[in-house]
Amino acid sequence: MQIIEWIGVLSGIAAVYLLYKNSILTWITGYLNILCFMIIFWVNKLYGDFIVQIIFLIVGIWGWINWYKSKITIPQKLNTKNNLLFVFFTLIFWFVGFYLFNSFTKCSFPVAESLILALSITGQILTALRKIENWYYWIIADTLMTLVYLMKELYPTSVYSFTILIIGFLGLIRWKKLIKANNL
């Protein structure tokens, strides 16, 4: 299992670095990461994270197509109305996820995992739309993931989560500069 975890970690770091660089290759590199972590999360009964990987796979295909076909290559900002809608739907996903995990699974950390699920769904959708707000969702989710994985003794995965947390902060700063440089 450790080799799968390390492949997942390294491919994930590469994918987030490519996102930081605003590169379409982030999607392709991310697929290897997704497949590795689907296995890891299923075996460790982190069902919320497993579901996130399935969603990542689906949204990742859409994201790759969207980035490939889009004439817009610079990240964009959400308007206030859409930003509030994403926050609202994130809260709904969290509450529904918590209810489902708490009621129907032996989820290790239902509150944290359902929040990670909700934040990750929103973050992935915003990434596919090339919206800068994706980084805020990822930063919160990666912070929680780092803690959950430490508690599950998934040390390489917790180091991975912490690493992509740092890249998340750097990505937010870089994307803000890209937007400012293009007067958006």
Secondary structure as GFF3:
##gff-version 3
##sequence-region A 1 184
A	DSSP	alpha_helix	2	20	.	.	.	ID=ss1
A	DSSP	alpha_helix	25	43	.	.	.	ID=ss2
A	DSSP	alpha_helix	47	69	.	.	.	ID=ss3
A	DSSP	alpha_helix	80	104	.	.	.	ID=ss4
A	DSSP	alpha_helix	110	128	.	.	.	ID=ss5
A	DSSP	alpha_helix	134	151	.	.	.	ID=ss6
A	DSSP	alpha_helix	155	181	.	.	.	ID=ss7
###
